Amino acid sequence: MTKSENEDQLVLYGHRFASRLLLGTARYESPRQLADAIRVGDPCLLTVSLRRKLPGANDAGRSFWNLLRAVQAIMNAGCEVLMPWAAPIGTGQGSRNPSALRELRQRAPNIPLIVDAGIGLPSHACQVMEWGFDAVLVNSSVSRAIDPVRMAGAFSAAVRAGGSGYLAGPMTVQELAVPSTPELGRPFSADSWMGTEIVHGPVGPKIES
């Protein structure tokens, strides 16, 4: 394993995982379909849920901000991982409050954050990973797809792409249009680029090593 691969691993409670996708195991058509989804999606962990009713669950939107204020208390109680919702569980709506999720990431830069619910599309998973979240947990978005096995693979690829994009350091968003080639007649910012000299000739630039 290379140094970059080791640094990019998900670390939860002292255990390292190469994948940043968690997969729920409910509502598949058959055990065989679930097994195939696991094989193709290659998740780091599988989850098994118990149905339960929590007091105040209907006020989940308002309680998100209470969570922000209670993060330190939760950590002091021994929890090492937070799992915020993108949207109500099972809705597949994607992030309903992007600014809140991004603020949570900024306020808790050193705490593993796994987006736990509301993810419906691979693009949703890619987006939250681009924001710097540590992993994504999906279930219904895979098991309720027309082709769950293929969807598991799509989510796996999306999580990797989003995480890689975050580590690559996205460009700064600009308010106004900025040309990608700021200088006329020059494909790069200077005539010398990475050891390659560009010699201008009568019919345009000629690249010489």
NORLIN-V456266 format. One record per helix or strand of 3 or more residues. SS is the DSSP state (helix for helix, strand for strand). FROM is the first residue (numbers start at 0). LEN is the number of residues. Records with the same first field share a line. If there is no record, write none. Layout:
SS: FROM-LEN  FROM-LEN
This chain:
helix: 2-5  30-11  56-20  97-10  121-9  139-4  147-21
strand: 9-3  14-3  20-4  44-3  111-4  134-4  195-6  203-5
